[in-house]
Amino acid sequence: MPKYQYTAQNEAGKRVKGVQEAADETDLYQRLRQDGLFLLTHKEKTDTRTRKKIKTKDLADFCRELATLLEAGVSLVRALGIISEEENLKANHRLIYADLQKLIRQGVALSDAMEQQGDAFPELMIHMFRSAEASGKMDQTAFRMANHYEKEAKLKSKVSGAMVYPCILLALIVAVVLVIFTFVLPQFEDLFSQMESLPPTTEFLMWLSDQLVTNWLQIGIGAFFIMMVILMIFRIYKVRLMRDKLLVRMPVVGKLLKTIYTARFARTLSSLYSSGLPIVTALQTGRKTVGNLYIDEQFDQAIAGVRAGENLSAAVGSIDGFVKKFASTIMIGEETGSLDAMLDSSAENLEYESEMAINKLVSLLEPLMIVIMALIVGVIIVSVITPIYGSYDAIGGGY
C-alpha cells in the first residue's frame, strides 16, 4: 500500500504530523479517525530507495535458490525469508530480500516489489517475473533467469579474465618508461652536456626526462585532470555516439565486437520472447542490454517498423552493429513458426562465437602492446646511442 505524509489535528486541537500506510485517501481518513485524529492535509510519499545494483553472479544465485524453493512447494514469502537469512549474504542483499518479503506480505506482486528497490534488480528480470505472475510459471521463470545470468556472469568473467594479461603489459610499459626517464636517462646528462649538438629526438627525450624528475608532482596532477576531462568528454551524448559507431565499424575489432553485442541481445530477446512478452516490449527491454549507444539508437526505427507490421527479421536486419546471420536465423524462425526455438539456438551459437571473439581480441592486443613497448624502448635506445657513436667518430676523426 502507498504511504501518505499527513498533517492532522487531535482532540485537544494540537497539530500532528506523521506517515501512514493506506489504500487510498478515504482509507487514510478512516485510519486516522480510529486514532482520534482529524486529517487536515496529506500527500503520497514517493519511494526514494537508492539500493545498489546487484551483481550478475548474485542475481544468478538468487534466481537459482528461489527457483529451487518454489519448485519444492515453498511459498514465495517463505522462500524469500529463507534466502534473506543465509549466513554469507551481503548486508545490502539481505536488506533488499527482506524488503521484498515485507512488500509481498502486504499484497504487492514480486515484480512490483523488485521495481521498488531502485536499481537493485535489472529491468529484464522485472519484466520476466511480471510475465511469470500472469502465467503462473514462477519456478520455471526463476530457473530461466538463473541460467541467463549465469551465462552472462560467465561471459563477463571471461572478458575480465582475458584482459588481465593486456593490463599487466600496459602497466609494465608505463613502469619501464618511467624507470628509463627518471633513472636511466639522467645518468647521461653530464655526458650529453659536453657535446656541442644533439639529435632532436635526444634533446626532446632529455628535456622530458628532466621535467619528469623535477616537476613530477605537477605532471601527475596535470595527468589526473586530463584523465578526468577525457572521462567527462566521453559522457557527452554525441561523443559517446561517435565512439560507439566507430567501434562497430573498425576493420577487425568491429567484427568481433558485433558478435559480442549480438550475443547479448539474442540471449535477452530469447528469454523475454519465450516467457510470453510481446515482441515490442522484448525489443524495448533487450536494447538496453547491448551496451552500445549507436546500436541502441537504431532500435527506435526498428520498433516503429514492428509496430507497423514489419517482420522482426527485417527490423533487426536494418540495425547496423549486429551480425547479419542473426536476422537470417530469425527469418527462418518466422517462416517455420518456431521463433522461440530459433532465438534460443541462435543465442547459444552466438555466445560461443562471442567467447571466441574475446579470445581473438586478446590475441590481437597482446602482440600489439609488445610491439608498442619494443618501439618505445627502441626509440629511446637509438636516441641515446646515436650521439655517443657520433662523439666516438668525431674523436676518431681528430687523430
Sequence and secondary structure as in RCSB ss.txt:
>XXXX:A:sequence
MPKYQYTAQNEAGKRVKGVQEAADETDLYQRLRQDGLFLLTHKEKTDTRTRKKIKTKDLADFCRELATLLEAGVS
LVRALGIISEEENLKANHRLIYADLQKLIRQGVALSDAMEQQGDAFPELMIHMFRSAEASGKMDQTAFRMANHYE
KEAKLKSKVSGAMVYPCILLALIVAVVLVIFTFVLPQFEDLFSQMESLPPTTEFLMWLSDQLVTNWLQIGIGAFF
IMMVILMIFRIYKVRLMRDKLLVRMPVVGKLLKTIYTARFARTLSSLYSSGLPIVTALQTGRKTVGNLYIDEQFD
QAIAGVRAGENLSAAVGSIDGFVKKFASTIMIGEETGSLDAMLDSSAENLEYESEMAINKLVSLLEPLMIVIMAL
IVGVIIVSVITPIYGSYDAIGGGY
>XXXX:A:secstr
  EEEEEEEETTS EEEEEEE SSHHHHHHHHHHTTEEEEEEEEE          HHHHHHHHHHHHHHHHTT  
HHHHHHHHHT TT  HHHHHHHHHHHHHHHTT  HHHHHHTTTTSS HHHHHHHHHHHHHT HHHHHHHHHHHHH
HHHHHHHHHHHHTHHHHHHHHHHHHHHHHIIIIIGGGGHHHHHTSS   HHHHHHHHHHHHHHHSHHHHHHHHHH
HHHHHHHHTTSHHHHHHHHHHHHHSSSHHHHHHHHHHHHHHHHHHHHHHTT  HHHHHHHHGGGS  HHHHHHHH
HHHHHHHTT  HHHHHHT TTS HHHHHHHHHHHHHT HHHHHHHHHHHHHHHHHHHHHHHHHHHHHHHHHHHHH
HHHHHHHHHHHHHHHHHHHHHHH 
